[in-house]
Amino acid sequence: MARYIGPVCRLCRREGMKLFLKGERCHTEKCAIEKRNFAPGQHGKDRKPKLVGYGLQLREKQKARRYYGLLEGQFRNLFERAFATKGVTGEHLLNSLERRLDNVVYRMGLGTSRNQARQLVRHGHLTVNGRKVNIPSFEVKPNDVIEVREKSKNNPTILAARDATAHAPSPNWLEVDRDNLKGKMLAQPKREELVQIQLNEQLIVELYSK
């Protein structure tokens, strides 16, 4: 499957904000935003365009797509499904993104980044309601129980991630048992609980609706 394998710090610099793509490094002074908070490239320091209209909408879409680690096709498919659902399209889109299994594993603190959480899912370390699931895009539903498989509970990567993220509280829509490496989705996430960064989903809807 295609995926972005380039340097992720330049993505944060391009958006001008932390997207938390490198786990715990993002919380230290080593974070690229702390050192070089300007766009990447030879003329990054001098390039400060005033964003209006399409440019503003595009940057908002790129920010959301990179934050959740999706390719353009994956992100567009989620939007199309959200658009076809009755209700507020932007909220449906963010809800679908947040309920992806890789994101839920990250929110549980079993991965220091969404990329690491996605790898754990891909390698078959997680179960949902007792059944192994290795599809990162699997959408978790209320009352679903997510747990590390018994034979993976001593995995050093998972244990290290749990310890490194001990300071980060889990969202209200997730019940997390860090000792037993399991969690349960209690309810659909509310809009104010969906995204940890400043994001205007209405601009994304406007972009795709043209």
MDTraj code that builds the backbone (N, CA, C; nanometers):
import mdtraj as md
import numpy as np

residues = "MET ALA ARG TYR ILE GLY PRO VAL CYS ARG LEU CYS ARG ARG GLU GLY MET LYS LEU PHE LEU LYS GLY GLU ARG CYS HIS THR GLU LYS CYS ALA ILE GLU LYS ARG ASN PHE ALA PRO GLY GLN HIS GLY LYS ASP ARG LYS PRO LYS LEU VAL GLY TYR GLY LEU GLN LEU ARG GLU LYS GLN LYS ALA ARG ARG TYR TYR GLY LEU LEU GLU GLY GLN PHE ARG ASN LEU PHE GLU ARG ALA PHE ALA THR LYS GLY VAL THR GLY GLU HIS LEU LEU ASN SER LEU GLU ARG ARG LEU ASP ASN VAL VAL TYR ARG MET GLY LEU GLY THR SER ARG ASN GLN ALA ARG GLN LEU VAL ARG HIS GLY HIS LEU THR VAL ASN GLY ARG LYS VAL ASN ILE PRO SER PHE GLU VAL LYS PRO ASN ASP VAL ILE GLU VAL ARG GLU LYS SER LYS ASN ASN PRO THR ILE LEU ALA ALA ARG ASP ALA THR ALA HIS ALA PRO SER PRO ASN TRP LEU GLU VAL ASP ARG ASP ASN LEU LYS GLY LYS MET LEU ALA GLN PRO LYS ARG GLU GLU LEU VAL GLN ILE GLN LEU ASN GLU GLN LEU ILE VAL GLU LEU TYR SER LYS".split()
xyz = np.array([
    [0.0839, -0.1197, 0.0000],
    [0.0000, 0.0000, 0.0000],
    [0.0877, 0.1250, 0.0000],
    [0.0497, 0.2236, -0.0792],
    [0.1272, 0.3470, -0.0887],
    [0.1181, 0.4246, 0.0424],
    [0.2264, 0.4901, 0.0794],
    [0.2272, 0.5724, 0.1997],
    [0.3392, 0.6741, 0.1881],
    [0.3283, 0.7807, 0.2644],
    [0.4312, 0.8847, 0.2645],
    [0.5494, 0.8361, 0.3477],
    [0.6700, 0.8388, 0.2886],
    [0.7890, 0.7911, 0.3595],
    [0.8957, 0.8997, 0.3707],
    [0.8595, 1.0227, 0.3385],
    [0.9549, 1.1330, 0.3469],
    [0.9652, 1.1871, 0.4890],
    [1.0457, 1.2905, 0.5088],
    [1.0598, 1.3511, 0.6417],
    [0.9305, 1.4189, 0.6860],
    [0.8813, 1.3815, 0.8028],
    [0.7516, 1.4320, 0.8463],
    [0.7600, 1.5708, 0.9092],
    [0.8767, 1.6074, 0.9588],
    [0.8887, 1.7395, 1.0222],
    [0.8633, 1.8528, 0.9218],
    [0.8966, 1.8296, 0.7969],
    [0.8732, 1.9332, 0.6967],
    [0.7227, 1.9535, 0.6729],
    [0.6434, 1.8508, 0.7005],
    [0.4984, 1.8658, 0.6867],
    [0.4445, 1.9621, 0.7926],
    [0.4950, 1.9477, 0.9152],
    [0.4550, 2.0409, 1.0218],
    [0.4989, 2.1827, 0.9880],
    [0.6218, 2.1957, 0.9380],
    [0.6732, 2.3278, 0.9039],
    [0.5927, 2.3901, 0.7905],
    [0.5491, 2.3080, 0.6965],
    [0.4701, 2.3599, 0.5842],
    [0.3359, 2.4130, 0.6327],
    [0.2779, 2.3468, 0.7325],
    [0.1488, 2.3918, 0.7839],
    [0.1649, 2.4972, 0.8928],
    [0.2885, 2.5192, 0.9383],
    [0.3142, 2.6213, 1.0379],
    [0.2648, 2.5888, 1.1771],
    [0.2503, 2.4583, 1.2065],
    [0.2044, 2.4176, 1.3389],
    [0.2404, 2.2726, 1.3649],
    [0.2403, 2.2337, 1.4911],
    [0.2710, 2.0954, 1.5262],
    [0.1550, 2.0045, 1.4875],
    [0.1864, 1.8982, 1.4131],
    [0.0876, 1.7970, 1.3784],
    [0.1106, 1.6684, 1.4574],
    [0.2109, 1.6703, 1.5440],
    [0.2427, 1.5583, 1.6335],
    [0.2649, 1.4283, 1.5553],
    [0.3536, 1.4366, 1.4554],
    [0.3814, 1.3226, 1.3683],
    [0.5004, 1.2404, 1.4146],
    [0.5761, 1.2915, 1.5118],
    [0.6948, 1.2200, 1.5594],
    [0.6864, 1.1819, 1.7064],
    [0.5663, 1.1631, 1.7546],
    [0.5485, 1.1158, 1.8903],
    [0.6019, 1.2108, 1.9950],
    [0.6749, 1.1564, 2.0915],
    [0.7217, 1.2341, 2.2064],
    [0.8229, 1.3419, 2.1674],
    [0.8896, 1.3257, 2.0562],
    [0.9848, 1.4283, 2.0110],
    [0.9151, 1.5627, 1.9918],
    [0.7891, 1.5579, 1.9551],
    [0.7138, 1.6807, 1.9308],
    [0.6927, 1.7619, 2.0578],
    [0.7115, 1.6992, 2.1737],
    [0.6903, 1.7679, 2.3005],
    [0.8221, 1.8179, 2.3618],
    [0.9299, 1.8096, 2.2854],
    [1.0603, 1.8540, 2.3349],
    [1.1122, 1.9708, 2.2509],
    [1.2249, 2.0261, 2.2939],
    [1.2843, 2.1374, 2.2192],
    [1.3467, 2.0913, 2.0880],
    [1.3541, 1.9591, 2.0657],
    [1.4083, 1.9068, 1.9407],
    [1.3074, 1.9172, 1.8252],
    [1.1835, 1.9484, 1.8581],
    [1.0800, 1.9610, 1.7554],
    [1.1205, 2.0660, 1.6521],
    [1.1027, 2.0344, 1.5251],
    [1.1440, 2.1244, 1.4168],
    [1.0742, 2.2593, 1.4240],
    [0.9492, 2.2616, 1.4689],
    [0.8753, 2.3873, 1.4796],
    [0.9414, 2.4807, 1.5805],
    [1.0003, 2.4234, 1.6847],
    [1.0667, 2.5043, 1.7864],
    [1.1938, 2.5695, 1.7308],
    [1.2589, 2.5000, 1.6373],
    [1.3857, 2.5498, 1.5840],
    [1.3683, 2.6315, 1.4558],
    [1.2810, 2.5808, 1.3668],
    [1.2682, 2.6444, 1.2348],
    [1.1201, 2.6562, 1.1984],
    [1.0538, 2.7511, 1.2561],
    [0.9108, 2.7663, 1.2301],
    [0.8874, 2.8506, 1.1044],
    [0.9298, 2.7953, 0.9909],
    [0.9040, 2.8565, 0.8608],
    [0.8958, 2.7442, 0.7585],
    [0.8398, 2.7742, 0.6426],
    [0.8169, 2.6720, 0.5408],
    [0.9483, 2.6097, 0.4953],
    [0.9482, 2.4798, 0.4617],
    [1.0711, 2.4151, 0.4148],
    [1.1096, 2.4644, 0.2762],
    [1.2336, 2.4426, 0.2399],
    [1.2801, 2.4839, 0.1073],
    [1.3772, 2.5997, 0.1135],
    [1.4437, 2.6240, 0.0025],
    [1.5467, 2.7270, -0.0052],
    [1.4948, 2.8665, 0.0307],
    [1.3708, 2.8946, -0.0099],
    [1.3164, 3.0281, 0.0124],
    [1.2072, 3.0273, 0.1195],
    [1.2110, 2.9275, 0.2070],
    [1.1068, 2.9141, 0.3081],
    [1.0923, 3.0348, 0.3987],
    [1.2049, 3.0925, 0.4399],
    [1.2000, 3.2078, 0.5302],
    [1.1346, 3.3294, 0.4659],
    [1.1538, 3.3439, 0.3355],
    [1.1041, 3.4627, 0.2659],
    [0.9630, 3.4451, 0.2111],
    [0.9155, 3.3185, 0.2071],
    [0.7858, 3.2913, 0.1436],
    [0.6758, 3.2958, 0.2483],
    [0.6019, 3.4069, 0.2516],
    [0.4917, 3.4213, 0.3460],
    [0.3686, 3.4729, 0.2714],
    [0.3091, 3.3859, 0.1867],
    [0.1949, 3.4304, 0.1070],
    [0.0706, 3.4538, 0.1927],
    [-0.0109, 3.5473, 0.1512],
    [-0.1370, 3.5732, 0.2194],
    [-0.2410, 3.4786, 0.1626],
    [-0.2928, 3.3912, 0.2471],
    [-0.3852, 3.2881, 0.1998],
    [-0.5287, 3.3393, 0.2010],
    [-0.5959, 3.3240, 0.0881],
    [-0.7381, 3.3575, 0.0772],
    [-0.8040, 3.2544, -0.0126],
    [-0.9332, 3.2378, 0.0004],
    [-1.0087, 3.1522, -0.0899],
    [-0.9567, 3.0103, -0.0998],
    [-0.9246, 2.9704, -0.2229],
    [-0.8817, 2.8327, -0.2490],
    [-0.7566, 2.7954, -0.1689],
    [-0.6603, 2.8865, -0.1604],
    [-0.5373, 2.8573, -0.0868],
    [-0.5636, 2.8250, 0.0591],
    [-0.6555, 2.8978, 0.1209],
    [-0.6907, 2.8745, 0.2609],
    [-0.7601, 2.7398, 0.2772],
    [-0.8496, 2.7084, 0.1845],
    [-0.9205, 2.5804, 0.1890],
    [-0.8241, 2.4628, 0.1685],
    [-0.7314, 2.4785, 0.0752],
    [-0.6352, 2.3730, 0.0465],
    [-0.5459, 2.3448, 0.1675],
    [-0.4971, 2.4499, 0.2298],
    [-0.4096, 2.4315, 0.3460],
    [-0.4839, 2.3611, 0.4603],
    [-0.6115, 2.3923, 0.4764],
    [-0.6893, 2.3291, 0.5838],
    [-0.7082, 2.1802, 0.5549],
    [-0.7307, 2.1479, 0.4288],
    [-0.7455, 2.0064, 0.3915],
    [-0.6151, 1.9321, 0.4092],
    [-0.5043, 1.9907, 0.3659],
    [-0.3736, 1.9279, 0.3791],
    [-0.3369, 1.9080, 0.5261],
    [-0.3727, 2.0056, 0.6070],
    [-0.3445, 1.9962, 0.7503],
    [-0.4156, 1.8750, 0.8106],
    [-0.5449, 1.8606, 0.7806],
    [-0.6224, 1.7481, 0.8348],
    [-0.5714, 1.6156, 0.7805],
    [-0.5429, 1.6102, 0.6520],
    [-0.4975, 1.4856, 0.5895],
    [-0.3644, 1.4397, 0.6471],
    [-0.2730, 1.5330, 0.6671],
    [-0.1423, 1.4987, 0.7213],
    [-0.1498, 1.4665, 0.8695],
    [-0.2378, 1.5330, 0.9406],
    [-0.2549, 1.5092, 1.0837],
    [-0.2963, 1.3636, 1.1095],
    [-0.3867, 1.3132, 1.0255],
    [-0.4339, 1.1754, 1.0420],
    [-0.3543, 1.0749, 0.9598],
    [-0.2609, 1.1229, 0.8772],
    [-0.1725, 1.0341, 0.8031],
    [-0.2378, 0.9615, 0.6868],
    [-0.3268, 1.0286, 0.6142],
    [-0.3970, 0.9659, 0.5030],
    [-0.3475, 1.0194, 0.3693],
    [-0.3592, 0.9366, 0.2676],
    [-0.3317, 0.9805, 0.1316],
    [-0.4548, 1.0511, 0.0766],
    [-0.4380, 1.1218, -0.0337],
    [-0.5473, 1.2015, -0.0897],
    [-0.6698, 1.1159, -0.1227],
    [-0.6482, 0.9998, -0.1852],
    [-0.7602, 0.9132, -0.2225],
    [-0.8388, 0.8653, -0.1019],
    [-0.7687, 0.8273, 0.0033],
    [-0.8352, 0.7820, 0.1249],
    [-0.9174, 0.8942, 0.1871],
    [-0.8586, 1.0126, 0.1918],
    [-0.9264, 1.1272, 0.2523],
    [-1.0497, 1.1666, 0.1717],
    [-1.0366, 1.1634, 0.0392],
    [-1.1497, 1.2004, -0.0472],
    [-1.2638, 1.1009, -0.0328],
    [-1.2309, 0.9726, -0.0208],
    [-1.3348, 0.8705, -0.0042],
    [-1.4125, 0.8910, 0.1254],
    [-1.3408, 0.9277, 0.2322],
    [-1.4081, 0.9540, 0.3589],
    [-1.5003, 1.0748, 0.3481],
    [-1.4547, 1.1767, 0.2733],
    [-1.5395, 1.2945, 0.2547],
    [-1.6655, 1.2584, 0.1776],
    [-1.6523, 1.1800, 0.0721],
    [-1.7683, 1.1423, -0.0095],
    [-1.8712, 1.0679, 0.0750],
    [-1.8226, 0.9837, 0.1632],
    [-1.9144, 0.9090, 0.2492],
    [-1.9810, 1.0015, 0.3509],
    [-1.9024, 1.0964, 0.4042],
    [-1.9585, 1.1927, 0.4989],
    [-2.0614, 1.2825, 0.4308],
    [-2.0338, 1.3196, 0.3058],
    [-2.1242, 1.4063, 0.2293],
    [-2.2581, 1.3369, 0.2040],
    [-2.2533, 1.2039, 0.1877],
    [-2.3752, 1.1278, 0.1600],
    [-2.4546, 1.0961, 0.2867],
    [-2.3976, 1.1283, 0.4020],
    [-2.4647, 1.1014, 0.5288],
    [-2.5441, 1.2227, 0.5735],
    [-2.6642, 1.2005, 0.6210],
    [-2.7497, 1.3111, 0.6655],
    [-2.6897, 1.3777, 0.7882],
    [-2.6836, 1.5095, 0.7871],
    [-2.6275, 1.5826, 0.8998],
    [-2.5200, 1.6796, 0.8550],
    [-2.4336, 1.7198, 0.9478],
    [-2.3270, 1.8157, 0.9190],
    [-2.2072, 1.7402, 0.8604],
    [-2.1761, 1.7679, 0.7353],
    [-2.0723, 1.6925, 0.6629],
    [-1.9371, 1.6995, 0.7322],
    [-1.8960, 1.8198, 0.7729],
    [-1.7651, 1.8355, 0.8357],
    [-1.7508, 1.7537, 0.9620],
    [-1.8546, 1.7508, 1.0437],
    [-1.8495, 1.6743, 1.1676],
    [-1.8476, 1.5242, 1.1398],
    [-1.9234, 1.4809, 1.0401],
    [-1.9215, 1.3394, 1.0019],
    [-1.7821, 1.2985, 0.9543],
    [-1.7166, 1.3869, 0.8803],
    [-1.5819, 1.3585, 0.8306],
    [-1.4836, 1.3417, 0.9461],
    [-1.4833, 1.4365, 1.0392],
    [-1.3924, 1.4286, 1.1534],
    [-1.4238, 1.3090, 1.2414],
    [-1.5518, 1.2765, 1.2541],
    [-1.5920, 1.1614, 1.3342],
    [-1.5366, 1.0323, 1.2753],
    [-1.5449, 1.0190, 1.1427],
    [-1.4925, 0.8996, 1.0763],
    [-1.3409, 0.8898, 1.0906],
    [-1.2736, 1.0026, 1.0803],
    [-1.1281, 1.0049, 1.0960],
    [-1.0877, 0.9637, 1.2376],
    [-1.1617, 1.0148, 1.3349],
    [-1.1260, 0.9884, 1.4742],
    [-1.1550, 0.8438, 1.5142],
    [-1.2525, 0.7808, 1.4502],
    [-1.2899, 0.6439, 1.4868],
    [-1.2116, 0.5370, 1.4110],
    [-1.1178, 0.5782, 1.3269],
    [-1.0292, 0.4803, 1.2638],
    [-0.9516, 0.4050, 1.3721],
    [-0.9302, 0.2757, 1.3521],
    [-0.8650, 0.1952, 1.4541],
    [-0.7254, 0.2447, 1.4870],
    [-0.6484, 0.2864, 1.3858],
    [-0.5129, 0.3349, 1.4152],
    [-0.5164, 0.4591, 1.5034],
    [-0.6156, 0.5471, 1.4801],
    [-0.6264, 0.6663, 1.5630],
    [-0.6712, 0.6315, 1.7045],
    [-0.7640, 0.5363, 1.7174],
    [-0.8117, 0.4957, 1.8501],
    [-0.6976, 0.4357, 1.9316],
    [-0.6144, 0.3539, 1.8673],
    [-0.4987, 0.2949, 1.9355],
    [-0.4037, 0.4054, 1.9818],
    [-0.3841, 0.5067, 1.8972],
    [-0.3011, 0.6215, 1.9344],
    [-0.3624, 0.6969, 2.0516],
    [-0.4942, 0.7192, 2.0477],
    [-0.5628, 0.7904, 2.1546],
    [-0.5575, 0.7131, 2.2864],
    [-0.5480, 0.5810, 2.2773],
    [-0.5375, 0.4980, 2.3969],
    [-0.3985, 0.5051, 2.4591],
    [-0.3031, 0.5603, 2.3851],
    [-0.1671, 0.5719, 2.4364],
    [-0.0827, 0.4487, 2.4114],
    [-0.1246, 0.3635, 2.3175],
    [-0.0475, 0.2430, 2.2872],
    [0.0544, 0.2678, 2.1762],
    [0.0503, 0.3868, 2.1203],
    [0.1487, 0.4287, 2.0204],
    [0.1815, 0.5746, 2.0461],
    [0.3062, 0.6125, 2.0290],
    [0.3437, 0.7519, 2.0542],
    [0.3060, 0.8429, 1.9378],
    [0.2729, 0.7851, 1.8245],
    [0.2291, 0.8615, 1.7071],
    [0.1274, 0.7766, 1.6317],
    [0.0521, 0.8396, 1.5434],
    [-0.0440, 0.7634, 1.4645],
    [0.0273, 0.6658, 1.3709],
    [0.1445, 0.7030, 1.3246],
    [0.2204, 0.6148, 1.2373],
    [0.2607, 0.4872, 1.3118],
    [0.3054, 0.5025, 1.4357],
    [0.3425, 0.3842, 1.5138],
    [0.2186, 0.3000, 1.5453],
    [0.1079, 0.3657, 1.5794],
    [-0.0160, 0.2935, 1.6074],
    [-0.0628, 0.2172, 1.4839],
    [-0.0488, 0.2792, 1.3660],
    [-0.0882, 0.2123, 1.2417],
    [-0.0045, 0.0871, 1.2182],
    [0.1232, 0.0955, 1.2494],
    [0.2118, -0.0193, 1.2328],
    [0.1728, -0.1326, 1.3281],
    [0.1350, -0.0992, 1.4502],
    [0.0918, -0.2012, 1.5458],
    [-0.0324, -0.2748, 1.4952],
    [-0.1247, -0.1978, 1.4375],
    [-0.2455, -0.2599, 1.3817],
    [-0.2096, -0.3486, 1.2637],
    [-0.1267, -0.2978, 1.1745],
    [-0.0853, -0.3734, 1.0562],
    [-0.0179, -0.5060, 1.0924],
    [0.0580, -0.5058, 1.2005],
    [0.1314, -0.6256, 1.2407],
    [0.0471, -0.7215, 1.3238],
    [-0.0811, -0.6911, 1.3382],
    [-0.1726, -0.7848, 1.4026],
    [-0.1641, -0.7924, 1.5529],
    [-0.1261, -0.6821, 1.6195],
    [-0.1133, -0.6838, 1.7657],
    [-0.2437, -0.6513, 1.8379],
    [-0.3481, -0.6090, 1.7637],
    [-0.4720, -0.5627, 1.8270],
    [-0.5920, -0.6510, 1.7924],
    [-0.6860, -0.6551, 1.8870],
    [-0.8137, -0.7217, 1.8620],
    [-0.9264, -0.6229, 1.8877],
    [-1.0384, -0.6424, 1.8200],
    [-1.1603, -0.5655, 1.8441],
    [-1.2693, -0.6655, 1.8760],
    [-1.3236, -0.6574, 1.9945],
    [-1.4242, -0.7529, 2.0423],
    [-1.3746, -0.8974, 2.0328],
    [-1.2460, -0.9155, 2.0631],
    [-1.1889, -1.0498, 2.0670],
    [-1.1396, -1.1027, 1.9344],
    [-1.1582, -1.0306, 1.8264],
    [-1.1160, -1.0756, 1.6929],
    [-1.0004, -0.9897, 1.6432],
    [-0.8977, -1.0553, 1.5905],
    [-0.7818, -0.9806, 1.5400],
    [-0.8224, -0.8945, 1.4211],
    [-0.7801, -0.7686, 1.4257],
    [-0.8062, -0.6755, 1.3155],
    [-0.6739, -0.6109, 1.2775],
    [-0.6358, -0.6233, 1.1512],
    [-0.5096, -0.5643, 1.1054],
    [-0.5316, -0.4609, 0.9956],
    [-0.6490, -0.3971, 0.9982],
    [-0.6842, -0.2950, 0.8995],
    [-0.6920, -0.1600, 0.9706],
    [-0.5956, -0.0704, 0.9481],
    [-0.5942, 0.0586, 1.0183],
    [-0.7193, 0.1425, 0.9987],
    [-0.7854, 0.1296, 0.8832],
    [-0.9031, 0.2116, 0.8545],
    [-1.0312, 0.1544, 0.9147],
    [-1.0225, 0.0410, 0.9832],
    [-1.1398, -0.0179, 1.0482],
    [-1.2023, 0.0851, 1.1418],
    [-1.3336, 0.1075, 1.1291],
    [-1.4006, 0.2080, 1.2113],
    [-1.4581, 0.1458, 1.3378],
    [-1.4113, 0.1958, 1.4502],
    [-1.4571, 0.1472, 1.5801],
    [-1.5942, 0.2073, 1.6103],
    [-1.6821, 0.1271, 1.6713],
    [-1.8173, 0.1712, 1.7050],
    [-1.8356, 0.1726, 1.8567],
    [-1.9357, 0.2470, 1.9058],
    [-1.9612, 0.2478, 2.0496],
    [-1.9784, 0.1061, 2.1045],
    [-1.9227, 0.0820, 2.2214],
    [-1.9234, -0.0461, 2.2934],
    [-1.8226, -0.1466, 2.2390],
    [-1.7481, -0.1109, 2.1353],
    [-1.6400, -0.1984, 2.0883],
    [-1.5256, -0.1972, 2.1893],
    [-1.4674, -0.3149, 2.2116],
    [-1.3548, -0.3288, 2.3041],
    [-1.2278, -0.3525, 2.2238],
    [-1.1294, -0.2658, 2.2415],
    [-1.0016, -0.2763, 2.1705],
    [-0.8965, -0.3221, 2.2705],
    [-0.8223, -0.4260, 2.2346],
    [-0.7266, -0.4830, 2.3301],
    [-0.6029, -0.5354, 2.2585],
    [-0.4898, -0.5257, 2.3252],
    [-0.3672, -0.5859, 2.2728],
    [-0.3774, -0.7365, 2.2887],
    [-0.3416, -0.8093, 2.1862],
    [-0.3491, -0.9558, 2.1923],
    [-0.2613, -1.0095, 2.3055],
    [-0.3018, -1.1218, 2.3615],
    [-0.2327, -1.1772, 2.4775],
    [-0.0842, -1.1989, 2.4507],
    [-0.0521, -1.2516, 2.3339],
    [0.0881, -1.2807, 2.3051],
    [0.1700, -1.1550, 2.2741],
    [0.1015, -1.0398, 2.2618],
    [0.1722, -0.9148, 2.2327],
    [0.1817, -0.8232, 2.3543],
    [0.1300, -0.8663, 2.4692],
    [0.1243, -0.7780, 2.5858],
    [0.2609, -0.7499, 2.6478],
    [0.3605, -0.8265, 2.6083],
    [0.4969, -0.7994, 2.6551],
    [0.5821, -0.7355, 2.5464],
    [0.5168, -0.6908, 2.4390],
    [0.5885, -0.6261, 2.3299],
    [0.6549, -0.4978, 2.3813],
    [0.7875, -0.4862, 2.3701],
    [0.8575, -0.3690, 2.4265],
    [0.8143, -0.2364, 2.3648],
    [0.7781, -0.2363, 2.2372],
    [0.7338, -0.1121, 2.1718],
    [0.6037, -0.0623, 2.2332],
    [0.5102, -0.1538, 2.2557],
    [0.3810, -0.1165, 2.3138],
    [0.3978, -0.0689, 2.4578],
    [0.4780, -0.1403, 2.5348],
    [0.4993, -0.1026, 2.6750],
    [0.5714, 0.0312, 2.6863],
    [0.6686, 0.0536, 2.5982],
    [0.7415, 0.1804, 2.5990],
    [0.6492, 0.2959, 2.5618],
    [0.5617, 0.2732, 2.4643],
    [0.4668, 0.3767, 2.4235],
    [0.3688, 0.4075, 2.5359],
    [0.3209, 0.3035, 2.6044],
    [0.2281, 0.3249, 2.7161],
    [0.2932, 0.4103, 2.8257],
    [0.4182, 0.3812, 2.8565],
    [0.4874, 0.4571, 2.9609],
    [0.5159, 0.6003, 2.9163],
    [0.5507, 0.6156, 2.7882],
    [0.5854, 0.7488, 2.7369],
    [0.4636, 0.8406, 2.7288],
    [0.3447, 0.7815, 2.7134],
    [0.2225, 0.8624, 2.6978],
    [0.1400, 0.8667, 2.8263],
    [0.2002, 0.8262, 2.9381],
    [0.1263, 0.8204, 3.0646],
    [0.0724, 0.9570, 3.1059],
    [0.1390, 1.0649, 3.0604],
    [0.0976, 1.2001, 3.0985],
    [-0.0220, 1.2491, 3.0176],
    [-0.0520, 1.1823, 2.9064],
    [-0.1575, 1.2295, 2.8159],
    [-0.2920, 1.1680, 2.8545],
    [-0.3917, 1.2485, 2.8886],
    [-0.5232, 1.1933, 2.9252],
    [-0.5956, 1.1378, 2.8032],
    [-0.6726, 1.0331, 2.8232],
    [-0.7514, 0.9766, 2.7136],
    [-0.8789, 1.0583, 2.6961],
    [-0.9345, 1.0639, 2.5756],
    [-1.0573, 1.1424, 2.5533],
    [-1.1758, 1.0837, 2.6291],
    [-1.2779, 1.1657, 2.6510],
    [-1.3938, 1.1225, 2.7295],
    [-1.4726, 1.0105, 2.6641],
    [-1.4619, 0.9968, 2.5328],
    [-1.5394, 0.8929, 2.4652],
    [-1.4685, 0.7567, 2.4659],
    [-1.3526, 0.7517, 2.5298],
    [-1.2781, 0.6261, 2.5414],
    [-1.2544, 0.5929, 2.6881],
    [-1.2785, 0.4671, 2.7236],
    [-1.2434, 0.4175, 2.8566],
    [-1.1191, 0.3316, 2.8406],
    [-1.0099, 0.3703, 2.9048],
    [-0.8810, 0.3042, 2.8821],
    [-0.8310, 0.2385, 3.0103],
    [-0.7951, 0.1119, 2.9997],
    [-0.7313, 0.0368, 3.1082],
    [-0.5854, 0.0170, 3.0677],
    [-0.5004, 0.1094, 3.1089],
    [-0.3608, 0.1075, 3.0650],
    [-0.2847, -0.0134, 3.1190],
    [-0.3210, -0.0588, 3.2376],
    [-0.2518, -0.1745, 3.2964],
    [-0.2744, -0.3014, 3.2156],
    [-0.3969, -0.3182, 3.1674],
    [-0.4310, -0.4382, 3.0908],
    [-0.4271, -0.4160, 2.9400],
    [-0.3826, -0.2965, 2.8988],
    [-0.3666, -0.2643, 2.7565],
    [-0.4954, -0.2868, 2.6772],
    [-0.6028, -0.2302, 2.7282],
    [-0.7307, -0.2437, 2.6592],
    [-0.8128, -0.1164, 2.6758],
    [-0.9118, -0.1013, 2.5925],
    [-0.9976, 0.0153, 2.6000],
    [-1.1336, -0.0146, 2.5410],
    [-1.2280, 0.0738, 2.5684],
    [-1.3641, 0.0574, 2.5175],
    [-1.4154, 0.1921, 2.4697],
    [-1.4771, 0.1916, 2.3540],
    [-1.5372, 0.3140, 2.3024],
    [-1.6735, 0.3301, 2.3678],
    [-1.6910, 0.4372, 2.4441],
    [-1.8132, 0.4572, 2.5214],
    [-1.9260, 0.5182, 2.4398],
    [-1.8920, 0.6113, 2.3513],
    [-1.9943, 0.6817, 2.2734],
    [-1.9298, 0.7484, 2.1536],
    [-2.0142, 0.8032, 2.0670],
    [-1.9633, 0.8790, 1.9536],
    [-1.8931, 1.0043, 2.0052],
    [-1.7736, 1.0357, 1.9534],
    [-1.7050, 1.1574, 1.9990],
    [-1.7819, 1.2834, 1.9631],
    [-1.7807, 1.3812, 2.0540],
    [-1.8428, 1.5100, 2.0266],
    [-1.7444, 1.5983, 1.9510],
    [-1.7955, 1.7018, 1.8851],
    [-1.7099, 1.7866, 1.8015],
    [-1.5931, 1.8454, 1.8790],
    [-1.6165, 1.8896, 2.0014],
    [-1.5092, 1.9520, 2.0774],
    [-1.4034, 1.8517, 2.1234],
    [-1.4311, 1.7218, 2.1093],
    [-1.3366, 1.6183, 2.1507],
    [-1.2630, 1.5565, 2.0333],
    [-1.2902, 1.6041, 1.9115],
    [-1.2431, 1.5345, 1.7930],
    [-1.0975, 1.5617, 1.7566],
    [-1.0565, 1.6851, 1.7515],
    [-0.9246, 1.7182, 1.6975],
    [-0.8432, 1.7958, 1.8002],
    [-0.7149, 1.7626, 1.8130],
    [-0.6285, 1.8277, 1.9109],
    [-0.5625, 1.9534, 1.8560],
    [-0.5811, 1.9802, 1.7271],
    [-0.5227, 2.0985, 1.6663],
    [-0.6344, 2.1908, 1.6187],
    [-0.5984, 2.3151, 1.5891],
    [-0.6966, 2.4102, 1.5384],
    [-0.7301, 2.3747, 1.3941],
    [-0.8564, 2.3442, 1.3690],
    [-0.8965, 2.2990, 1.2361],
    [-1.0374, 2.3473, 1.2058],
    [-1.0557, 2.4030, 1.0859],
    [-1.1875, 2.4482, 1.0408],
    [-1.2353, 2.3535, 0.9308],
    [-1.3143, 2.2554, 0.9696],
    [-1.3582, 2.1523, 0.8736],
    [-1.4506, 2.2075, 0.7661],
    [-1.5155, 2.3231, 0.7917],
    [-1.6046, 2.3809, 0.6917],
    [-1.5279, 2.4222, 0.5669],
    [-1.4025, 2.4650, 0.5819],
    [-1.3213, 2.5000, 0.4663],
    [-1.2926, 2.3775, 0.3803],
    [-1.2794, 2.2608, 0.4431],
    [-1.2566, 2.1364, 0.3689],
    [-1.3805, 2.1018, 0.2884],
    [-1.4967, 2.1191, 0.3506],
    [-1.6232, 2.0916, 0.2818],
    [-1.6385, 2.1847, 0.1624],
    [-1.6055, 2.3107, 0.1796],
    [-1.6149, 2.4070, 0.0699],
    [-1.5210, 2.3716, -0.0444],
    [-1.4011, 2.3225, -0.0100],
    [-1.3040, 2.2863, -0.1122],
    [-1.3541, 2.1719, -0.1985],
    [-1.4028, 2.0672, -0.1356],
    [-1.4477, 1.9491, -0.2097],
    [-1.5836, 1.9687, -0.2765],
    [-1.6562, 2.0717, -0.2356],
    [-1.7901, 2.0936, -0.2899],
    [-1.7895, 2.1775, -0.4171],
    [-1.6709, 2.2222, -0.4594],
    [-1.6630, 2.3069, -0.5799],
    [-1.6924, 2.2260, -0.7054],
])
top = md.Topology()
chain = top.add_chain()
for i, resn in enumerate(residues, 1):
    res = top.add_residue(resn, chain, resSeq=i)
    for name in ("N", "CA", "C"):
        top.add_atom(name, md.element.get_by_symbol(name[0]), res)
traj = md.Trajectory(xyz[None], top)
